[in-house]
Amino acid sequence: MVAILPRAGLLTVIIIGCAEVGLAQNQAVQLPSVGQSSAATSISVPDGGRTLIGGSSRGLTTMPSRSTFPLSRGPVTRNPLFGGPAYGRSLSGGSMTASVRIIDLQEMDRQILALSPAESSEAVEPDAPKPALTANDYLRKADEAEAKGKPKVAEIYRRLAAKHTTKETDR
């Protein structure tokens, strides 16, 4: 129902009982994508350390060659209402890391309970110190390496023997 009321030279229009017109809206819902990767490799990481094993990234860009709107041809092709150019882009990536934390529960118990290693039920005896190699030991190892066909290793042992020979003569 529409009522028109004249008021001091102004025209007033009252609209009564107007139904609300809903406009359709495009909504895009992006769902999470979950992937799984694996790597068969060996790495060395110190206690408490972290290292990057590897990573990858992927990208896709698209631009349709045609528009679905019938008036897209002609001088108005740049107007988005008439099917102008559209672009789509998808980027994804991931990486794999390794972290190491070594926890020695027996050592923690010993420290918490303030037990000395001698009082502990599992006292560990320290290894006896190994005798230092002499120049003759290095020369013998050089001969063994050369017999096995490893001339570079033999050269390293000969250099060590020469270094120990000079240390022994300096004493």
C-alpha positions as CSV (number, residue, x, y, z in Angstrom):
1,M,0.0,0.0,0.0
2,V,1.3,3.4,-0.9
3,A,0.0,6.6,0.5
4,I,0.8,10.1,-0.9
5,L,0.3,13.0,1.5
6,P,0.7,16.6,0.4
7,R,2.5,18.7,3.0
8,A,3.4,22.3,2.5
9,G,4.3,22.0,-1.0
10,L,6.4,18.8,-0.4
11,L,5.3,15.4,-1.6
12,T,5.6,12.7,1.0
13,V,5.5,9.1,0.0
14,I,4.9,6.4,2.7
15,I,5.4,2.8,1.7
16,I,3.6,0.4,4.0
17,G,3.8,-3.4,4.0
18,C,6.8,-3.6,1.7
19,A,8.3,-7.1,1.7
20,E,12.1,-7.3,2.1
21,V,13.8,-8.4,-1.0
22,G,16.7,-10.7,-0.4
23,L,19.7,-10.6,-2.6
24,A,21.6,-13.7,-3.3
25,Q,25.2,-13.5,-2.3
26,N,28.1,-15.8,-3.4
27,Q,29.9,-17.4,-0.5
28,A,33.0,-19.4,-0.6
29,V,33.9,-21.8,2.1
30,Q,37.5,-22.9,2.2
31,L,37.9,-26.3,3.7
32,P,41.3,-27.3,5.2
33,S,43.3,-29.7,3.2
34,V,45.6,-32.1,5.0
35,G,48.4,-34.0,3.4
36,Q,51.0,-36.5,4.5
37,S,54.7,-36.6,3.6
38,S,57.5,-38.8,4.4
39,A,61.3,-38.8,4.0
40,A,63.6,-41.8,4.1
41,T,66.9,-40.2,5.2
42,S,69.5,-40.2,7.9
43,I,70.3,-36.9,9.7
44,S,72.5,-35.9,12.6
45,V,70.9,-33.5,15.1
46,P,72.6,-32.6,18.5
47,D,70.6,-32.8,21.7
48,G,68.2,-29.9,21.9
49,G,68.8,-29.0,18.3
50,R,66.6,-28.7,15.2
51,T,67.3,-29.2,11.6
52,L,65.4,-28.7,8.3
53,I,64.9,-31.9,6.4
54,G,63.3,-30.4,3.3
55,G,60.3,-28.6,2.0
56,S,58.2,-28.0,-1.1
57,S,55.9,-25.4,-2.5
58,R,53.3,-25.5,-5.2
59,G,51.4,-22.9,-7.1
60,L,48.7,-22.7,-9.7
61,T,47.4,-19.6,-11.6
62,T,44.5,-19.8,-14.0
63,M,42.8,-17.3,-16.3
64,P,39.8,-18.5,-18.3
65,S,39.9,-17.8,-22.0
66,R,36.1,-17.2,-22.4
67,S,33.4,-15.6,-20.4
68,T,30.0,-17.1,-19.8
69,F,28.2,-13.8,-20.1
70,P,26.8,-13.3,-23.7
71,L,27.7,-9.5,-23.8
72,S,31.4,-10.2,-23.0
73,R,32.4,-9.4,-26.6
74,G,32.7,-5.9,-27.7
75,P,33.9,-2.7,-26.1
76,V,32.8,-3.5,-22.6
77,T,35.0,-6.6,-22.0
78,R,37.0,-4.8,-19.3
79,N,33.9,-4.4,-17.2
80,P,33.6,-7.1,-14.6
81,L,29.8,-7.1,-14.9
82,F,30.1,-8.2,-18.5
83,G,32.6,-11.0,-18.0
84,G,35.9,-9.3,-17.8
85,P,39.1,-11.2,-17.2
86,A,39.1,-13.4,-14.1
87,Y,42.1,-14.9,-12.3
88,G,42.5,-17.7,-9.9
89,R,45.5,-18.5,-7.8
90,S,46.3,-21.4,-5.5
91,L,49.5,-21.6,-3.5
92,S,50.5,-24.3,-1.0
93,G,53.7,-25.4,0.7
94,G,55.2,-27.3,3.5
95,S,58.4,-28.2,5.2
96,M,59.7,-31.0,7.4
97,T,61.9,-30.5,10.5
98,A,63.4,-32.8,13.1
99,S,63.9,-31.8,16.7
100,V,65.8,-33.8,19.3
101,R,65.6,-33.8,23.1
102,I,67.3,-36.7,24.9
103,I,66.0,-37.4,28.4
104,D,68.1,-39.6,30.7
105,L,65.7,-40.6,33.4
106,Q,68.3,-42.4,35.5
107,E,70.5,-39.3,35.6
108,M,67.6,-37.1,36.5
109,D,66.7,-39.4,39.4
110,R,70.3,-39.4,40.6
111,Q,70.4,-35.6,40.5
112,I,67.0,-35.1,42.1
113,L,67.8,-37.6,44.9
114,A,71.2,-36.0,45.3
115,L,73.0,-39.3,45.1
116,S,76.6,-39.5,44.2
117,P,77.5,-42.0,41.5
118,A,79.2,-44.2,44.1
119,E,76.0,-44.4,46.2
120,S,73.9,-45.2,43.2
121,S,72.9,-48.8,42.6
122,E,74.1,-48.6,39.0
123,A,77.5,-46.9,39.5
124,V,79.3,-46.7,36.2
125,E,83.0,-47.1,36.3
126,P,84.8,-44.6,34.0
127,D,86.8,-46.1,31.2
128,A,90.5,-46.3,31.7
129,P,92.3,-43.7,29.6
130,K,93.7,-45.1,26.4
131,P,97.4,-44.7,25.9
132,A,98.4,-42.1,23.3
133,L,99.6,-43.4,20.0
134,T,103.3,-43.0,19.2
135,A,104.9,-42.2,15.9
136,N,105.6,-45.9,15.4
137,D,101.9,-46.7,15.9
138,Y,100.9,-44.2,13.2
139,L,103.6,-45.6,10.8
140,R,102.3,-49.1,11.4
141,K,98.7,-47.9,10.6
142,A,100.0,-46.1,7.5
143,D,101.5,-49.4,6.2
144,E,98.2,-51.3,7.0
145,A,96.2,-48.7,5.1
146,E,98.5,-48.8,2.1
147,A,98.3,-52.6,2.0
148,K,94.5,-52.2,1.9
149,G,94.8,-49.9,-1.1
150,K,94.0,-46.7,0.7
151,P,96.9,-44.3,-0.1
152,K,95.1,-41.2,1.1
153,V,94.5,-42.7,4.6
154,A,98.1,-43.8,4.7
155,E,99.2,-40.3,3.9
156,I,97.2,-38.9,6.8
157,Y,98.8,-41.5,9.2
158,R,102.3,-40.5,7.9
159,R,101.6,-36.9,8.6
160,L,100.4,-37.7,12.2
161,A,103.6,-39.8,12.7
162,A,105.7,-36.8,11.5
163,K,103.8,-34.5,13.9
164,H,104.4,-36.9,16.8
165,T,108.1,-37.3,15.9
166,T,108.6,-33.5,16.1
167,K,106.7,-33.4,19.5
168,E,108.9,-36.2,20.9
169,T,112.1,-34.5,19.8
170,D,110.9,-31.2,21.4
171,R,110.6,-32.8,24.8
